[in-house]
Amino acid sequence: MTILTPAQGYALWAPTYSVETAVSALEASVVTSLDVPLGGKRVLDVGCGIARRLVSARGAGASMALGIDLTPAMLAQARGEPLLAAADARALPVADGAFDVVWCRLVLGHLPALEPAYRELGRACAPDGVVLVTDFHPAAAAAGHRRTFRDEGGELHELENHVHRVRDHHEAAARAGLSLREQREMTVGDTVRGFYERAGRLDAYERQRGLPLVLALVFAPAA
């Protein structure tokens, strides 16, 4: 199985990206549990994909929501979304301090180095705002998990993923002027059992119960 770059992989995945996976389900759950208020806030979603999270942000009362993604094919699937831009997480086309809530969800593992992205996330965040980052958990990678997807024809592909330790996130964020406010992880458990069952992999589910799949971190600009 060939390992695809993010640009290659997400262009291929775009037509079926709306199909939920165990990782995306756990990621959405942990973000909800962190309870970062969106009402009246300016929200930036870096690595927005097909922009489905922008819909939830507006539904939660965000005053403005902008999505940025590297892959035009993903943005093309975001029908009806007026505020989208194609750009790299390491060079965001936004003004300093322009957003109250900055999301970067399941993106940073695709980058070989964390600091350039954290520097941009911190720059985009207002002084009293928050930066919410999620990543593929390093424990999952250590256990042999890979970031994979199936294309429209059902063929399995692997996405390039760089393993970043939890402490790597902390240190890169600190160098970007961000202070850790909260940290959580989501593990394999009953909420995602159905994904394994539908894939005929209940044996894997039993082996992986309790394994962290998603890391979530909330930062605020340091005083």
N, C-alpha and C positions, 0 to 999 in steps of 0.2 A: 504494500500500500504506500503510495507516494505521499510525502508530507507537503501540503500546499501552504504557500504564503497566505497571510490574511486577505490580501487583495484577490488572489486567485480563488481561495476557498469560499469567501463570502459572496463573490460574484456567482459562483456555482450553486451555493446554498440558498440564495435569495428567493427563488420561487417557492421553496418549501419551508422557509425560516419561521413562518407563523406557527408551525407545529411545535407544541410544547415538548420539552425534554425534562428528565429528572433534574438536571443541573439548572435549567431555567426556572423550573417550578420552585426549587429550593431557594434560588437567588431572589425571586419575587417575594417569597415568604419572609426571608430574613430582612429585606428592605422594608416591608410592611411592619415588621416587629420593631424596627429601629425608630419608627414614628417620628420621622423628620417632617415637620409641618410644611405644606405646600401652599396653603391658602394665602392669597395676596402676594406670593413670592415670584420672583423672576427665576426660572429654572433653565439650566443648560444641561442637556444630555449629550455627553461626549462618547461617541460610539453608539449612536441611537439605533443603528440597524434599520429596521423597517418602520421605526418611529412609533411603535405601539405604546411605549411608555409615555410619550407626549400626550396621548389621549387620556391616560389615567391622571397625568399631572393637571391637565385642564379640568378634568372632572373633579379633581380635589381643590379646585379654585385658584390655581396658579394664575397670576396676572399676565404672564408671558412665558412661553416655553419654546426654546430653540433646540433643534436637533442637529448634531454634526456627526458625520460618518465618513470614513475613508473611501467607501465603496459605492459608486454611483448606482450600481445595480440594486443595492439594498435600499437606497433612497427612492429609487423608482417604484418600489413596492409600497411606499408610504403615500398612498393616494389621498388627496385632499388635505395634506399637511402644508400649510403656507410657509412655515419658518424652518427651512432646512438648508444645510450647506455641506458641501463635500470638502473635507479638510482632514489633516493629520492631527492626532491628539497632541503632538509635540509642537504644533504651530497653529494655535486656535485663532481664527479671524474675528476676535471679539475684543472689546475694550477692557482695560484693567478695571477690576471690581464691579463688573457689569451685572453679576448674577448673585442672588441670595442663596440658591441651592445649586451646587454643581455635582452632577452625577457622572461617574465613569465606571460602568458596570460590565464586568466580564471582558474587559478590554486589555488591561495592562499585561496580562500573561502573553499577549502577542508581541510585546516589545522587548528587545534584548536588555534595555536599561530603563529603570523606573524614573530616574531623576528628571529627565527632560519633560516627561508628561506631568509629573507632580508639580514642577515649576509652572507649567501652563495652567493647571487646575487651580493652583493657589493664586496665580495672577488674575484669573477670571472671577475669583470669589470676592464678594464684598467683605469689608472688614468685620462685619457682624454676621457673615454667612457661614455655610457649612459645605464641606466637600465630602461626598459619600462615594466610596470606592468598594467594588466587589471584585473578587478574583477567584480563579480556579485554585482550590486549596492545595498548598504544596504537599500535604499528607496524601491527597488523592493521587498526585503525580508519583509520589514515592511508592505507592501501592500498585502502580502499574496502569492507572487510568490515563487515557489519552482524550484529547478534545477531538471528537469525531462527529461526523454527520453523514446522512444519506442524501444523495441528490434526487432529482425527479425520477430517475430510472431505478432508484433503490441501491445504487452503488455506494459503498462505504468509503469515506475519505477522512484523512487526518489533517487537522490544522496545526500549523507551527505553534508551539507553546514553550515559553521560557519560564522555568520554575523560579519564582521569587519567594524567598522565605518571609515569614511574617515580619521579622526584624528588618529585612530589606525595605519593606513598605514603610515601617516606622522611621527608619533613618532617611530615606529619600524624601518623605513628607516633611520631616524636621528641617532638612536642608532647604526645602522650598518655603519655609516659614509657616508650616502647619503643625498644629498640636493635636495629638490623639484625644478624642473625646469619648469614643465608645468602640468596642470590638466584639464581634460575635462570629460564630461559625455554624454552619448547617450540616447535619450529618444524614447519612442514609438511614431511613426509618419508615414507619408506616405510611407517611404522607406521600412517599414516592414508590411504594411497593407495586402499585399498578403499572408503572412504566416498565419495571422488570418483568412483571407477569405477562404483559402484552408482547414483550420481546422474547418470551419463552426462556427467561434467565432468572428464575426464582432461586436456583442454586447459587448464582452470583450474589443475589440479594442477601441471602442468609450469610454468606461469607463477608459481605461488606457492611452489614448492619453496624451502625455506630461510626463508620468512617466519615471524616469531614470531607465534603465536596466543595463547599463554598466558604470563602472568607469574606467578611464584611467589616469595613472600617469607616468610622465617621471622624473627620478632622474639622478643626476650626482654625482660622488664622491666629497665630500666636500674638498675644498682647504685646 
